[in-house]
């Protein structure tokens, strides 16, 4: 929160996030994005070009969650 860290790799023992979090598998990162500049710039086409997926910006105020793990919906921008 607030760009204070814990948005990158998390050890399996970390209490932040879900037990099967992509962060704990080194497959996701949260980028501090307080003004939504990154989320406003990213499109599904850009995500596809780089093999990425992201949580919908409405679910990640102040940061952008990017992952290489395909969600069950298969959508590049998905709701968690």
Backbone torsions as a table, in degrees:
resi	resn	phi	psi	omega
1	UNK	NA	137.7	176.4
2	UNK	67.7	17.4	179.0
3	UNK	76.6	21.0	-175.6
4	UNK	-86.4	4.8	176.7
5	UNK	111.2	-171.5	-179.3
6	UNK	69.6	20.8	179.6
7	UNK	-102.1	-1.2	-179.7
8	UNK	-105.2	-136.1	179.5
9	UNK	-67.7	136.9	176.3
10	UNK	-122.8	136.4	176.0
11	UNK	-63.0	152.2	177.8
12	UNK	-55.8	-26.3	-179.4
13	UNK	-84.7	-3.8	-178.5
14	UNK	-62.2	141.3	179.2
15	UNK	-87.4	-11.4	177.4
16	UNK	-79.9	131.0	175.3
17	UNK	85.1	174.1	-178.5
18	UNK	-73.7	158.1	-179.1
19	UNK	-59.0	-37.2	-179.2
20	UNK	-102.8	28.3	-179.0
21	UNK	-57.7	140.0	175.8
22	UNK	-62.4	-24.9	176.9
23	UNK	-62.5	-37.2	-177.9
24	UNK	-76.3	-10.2	176.3
25	UNK	-107.9	10.0	-177.7
26	UNK	57.2	39.3	179.9
27	UNK	-118.5	5.7	-177.8
28	UNK	-149.1	159.0	176.7
29	UNK	-147.2	145.4	171.8
30	UNK	-106.2	122.7	-179.7
31	UNK	-101.2	124.2	177.4
32	UNK	-58.7	121.5	-173.7
33	UNK	-143.2	64.2	-171.3
34	UNK	-61.5	-25.6	-179.2
35	UNK	-106.3	9.2	178.8
36	UNK	62.1	21.8	179.6
37	UNK	-61.6	-45.3	-179.4
38	UNK	-66.3	-48.2	179.6
39	UNK	-61.4	-35.4	178.7
40	UNK	-71.4	-27.1	-178.6
41	UNK	-83.4	-37.6	-175.3
42	UNK	-69.0	137.0	172.6
43	UNK	-122.3	166.8	176.5
44	UNK	-63.4	-29.9	177.5
45	UNK	-65.9	-41.2	177.4
46	UNK	-65.5	-44.0	178.2
47	UNK	-59.0	-44.1	179.8
48	UNK	-63.8	-41.8	180.0
49	UNK	-56.9	-35.6	-175.9
50	UNK	-105.5	7.9	176.7
51	UNK	69.1	34.1	-176.7
52	UNK	-115.7	162.0	173.4
53	UNK	-132.9	157.4	177.3
54	UNK	-142.8	151.0	172.2
55	UNK	-71.8	146.5	-178.4
56	UNK	-56.8	136.3	-179.3
57	UNK	-55.0	-29.3	178.1
58	UNK	-64.1	-23.3	-179.8
59	UNK	-94.3	-6.6	-175.9
60	UNK	-132.4	61.7	-179.9
61	UNK	-65.6	124.8	178.0
62	UNK	91.3	-5.4	176.0
63	UNK	-151.4	167.4	178.0
64	UNK	-124.9	119.0	179.7
65	UNK	-93.3	116.9	177.8
66	UNK	-115.6	141.5	-179.4
67	UNK	-146.2	157.1	173.4
68	UNK	-98.7	-5.0	-179.1
69	UNK	-84.2	120.5	-179.2
70	UNK	-67.7	127.2	177.3
71	UNK	-73.8	163.2	-179.1
72	UNK	-60.0	-30.9	179.4
73	UNK	-71.1	-23.3	-176.8
74	UNK	77.8	-0.5	-178.9
75	UNK	-78.5	141.7	179.3
76	UNK	-66.7	-40.2	172.9
77	UNK	-109.4	117.6	-171.4
78	UNK	-129.3	158.9	173.3
79	UNK	-92.7	131.6	-178.3
80	UNK	-67.3	NA	NA
